[in-house]
Amino acid sequence: MSDWGPVVIGLVLFVLLSPGLLVQLPGRHHLVEFGNLKTSAVSIVVHSIIYFALITLFVIVIGVHITTGD
């Protein structure tokens, strides 16, 4: 059996937390900006910290498992 939980969680969080794609924290002109497709070094660091916290929560603490195989 294969455990696809960490892969799926990582992919979904990567897409949702890409700075500037859906939301950007902090924005260039406001605290939160939506869909501006621009980024800064500060927002990359903030999104990386949020990504690390959520991936740790889902994979290690909660232990999400999606198994496939026989």
Secondary structure, DSSP 8 states (H G I E B T S, - for coil): -EE-HHHHHHHHHHHHTSTTTSEESS-SSSSSEES-----HHHHHHHHHHHHHHHIIIIIII----EE--
